[in-house]
Amino acid sequence: MACRHGDSNCKADAMQYFQNWLDNGVEPPNDMRSVIYSTGVAESDSNTWDVLWDIIQTRPQLQDDETALRNALTRSPEPWVLNRYMSWSMNYSIISDGQYIIQQVGESPTGSSVAFDFIIEHWDSLITVHSNPWAFEAILGTVKTVNSQSQLRQFQALRSRLPPGKVWKKVFDKYVARIIINIEWLEKYESEIKRFLDENTSH
């Protein structure tokens, strides 16, 4: 958690483990691998991302590490890399559980708005690929931090393009309600939060 919140000591330690693994094959501690891989990707460029992707494709012995690495790749700081990864996730011959890749991108610091825009742009194709509403719910989960009226309008406009059936609408409407709650919360507390930040960051 410290690394995710920007703690410099945590990130330095994680990067040391990460580079030692990449350069010398020294396995990082089991209970820290997710943090180490995610920090390594977040603090690196697209070249390192490509190296990790190649490792996933060419080392079948990774087993449990593969999930940690796939999730770590969603932490790239480069939007174009995240868009490429999400595009690949729509091809089952490349990634079999692509809905979770999009979900993970949406939960990353850089990826929240990137994932939202991706869903808006590729809505029809995503429904075609992920034709089960319960699987598709993982993708819709990326909107759970959306808190603006403009994004709400964009999202609501997609409802008319849902497949037929009450289940699809039920799943969709749940996230519309979540966005509305976010907007109402922000409207209620935004000025208070701004005042707190001004008072505590002015020195």
N, C-alpha and C positions, 0 to 999 in steps of 0.2 A: 504493500500500500504506500509506503514511503516513496518508492520510486515513481509510482503513478502520480503522486502529488508533487513531484519535482525535487525531492530531497537530493541535494548534490552528492552527499556521501554515498547514499544508496545507489545512485546512478553510476558513480565512479566504480564502486565495487562490482556492480552488475556488468559493466562494460569490460572490466578486467577478466571476469569469468568468461564473458562472451567471446572476447578476442582470443583468449587462451584455448577455448574450444574450437574456434574457427581455424586458428593458426597451427595449433599443436595437437588437436584431437583430445584434449583433456576434458572429460565429461564434467559438467557442472553438477552441484549437489541436487539430488532428486527433488527435494522439497522447495527448491528455488528456481527450477528450470523455466517455469512459465514466466516468472518475473524477469529472469535473465534474458530469455529470448525476446520478450516483448520490449524490454529496455534497449536491447541491441538493435532491434529494428527501428524503434522510435528515434534513436540517436544516430542512425546511419542513413546512407543514401540509397538510390535505386540499384546501384551495383551490388551492394550487400544483400538487398532484397532478392535479386536474381540468383545470387549464390545460394541463399537458403532455399529458394524454390527448386533449384537443381538438386540440392541435397535431398529434399523430400521425394523427388522423382527417381532418384538413382540409388537410394539406400533403403531397401525394404526392411532392413533390420531395425529401423527406427521404432516401429511399433507404437508404443504409447507416446513417444516423443513427437510423432507426426501430428497429433492433434494439437499439442502445445505449439509446435512450429507454425501450423496453419493459422492458428489463432493469433500468434505473434505477428504474422505478416499483415494482419489488419491494422497494425499500429504504425504503419508507415506515415511519415509526416508529409508525404507528397501526394496531393489529391489525384494526380494522373495515374499514379501507381495503384491507388485504391480503386479507381474506376476500371483499370485494366483487370484487377483481381476480381472485382464483382462481375465484369463481363465474362471472364473465364468461368465463374461460378455458375453461369447459366448453361454450361455445357457439361452434361453428366459424364461424358467420356474423359473429362479433365478433373472435375470435382463432383463427387456423388451426393454430397450434402450441402449444396451451394447456398441454400436459404440461410444456413447458420453463418456462412462467411459474410453475407450482407448484414445480418444481425450484429455480428461482431464489429464490422466496420462502423455501423451506426452507434456503437457504444464507445468508440475510441475518440480521443480529444479532437483530432483532425477530421474524423470521418462522419460525424453527426450530420452536418449539412451536406456533405458529399453523398452520403447514402440516401438522404431524403431526395436530393435532386436526381439521383440515379433511379429511384423508384418512380418518380414522376415521369421521367423520360422513357423508361422501359416498362411501364405498367402492363401493357398488353402482352409483351413477350414474357414477362415474369409469370403472369397468370398461366400462359401456355405451358411454360416449363414446370411450374410448381402448381399442378392442377388440383391438389388437395387443399381445401381451405385451412385445415389444421396445420399443415406444413407451411402454408403461406403466412400463417400468423407470426411465424418467426421473423419474416421479412417486415411485416407491419409493425413489429415491436421496435423497429428503428425510429418510429415517429414519436416514441413516448416522451422525448425531451422537447419536442416542438412546442413553441410558445408564442407564435405570432399569428395575427389575423390573416396576413397574406398567405402564409403557408397552410393555414387551416382551409382557406378558400381553395387553394390548389388541391389539397388532399380531398376535400369534399366533392370536388368536380369529378373525381375518379369513380365515385359510387355508381354512376350510370353505366360504367364499363365493367362492372362485376359480372361473373357468370351467374346464371339463374340459380335461385335457391336461397332459402332463408338462412342457412348456415353462413354463407358468404357475407350476407348483409349483417348478420349478428356479430361476426368477427370484426368486420370493418367498422361498424358503429361503436364498438367498444373503444377503438382507438380515436375515433372522432371525439368521443366523450372525454378521453384522457387529454387530448389537446386542449379542449375547452377548459378543463380544470386547470391545466398549466397556465393558460392565458389569464384566467380569473385570479389565480394565485399571484402571478407576476404583477397584474394591475393593482392588487391589494398591497403588495409588499415592496414594489420596485423603489419607491421614494425612500422607504425606510432603509433598504439595503444600500442604496446610493449614499445616504447620509452616513451610515455606519462606515462604509469604505472610505468616504472623504475624511472622516474624523480619524481613521486609523492608518491612513496611508499618506497623510500630509506632512509627516516628519521625516 
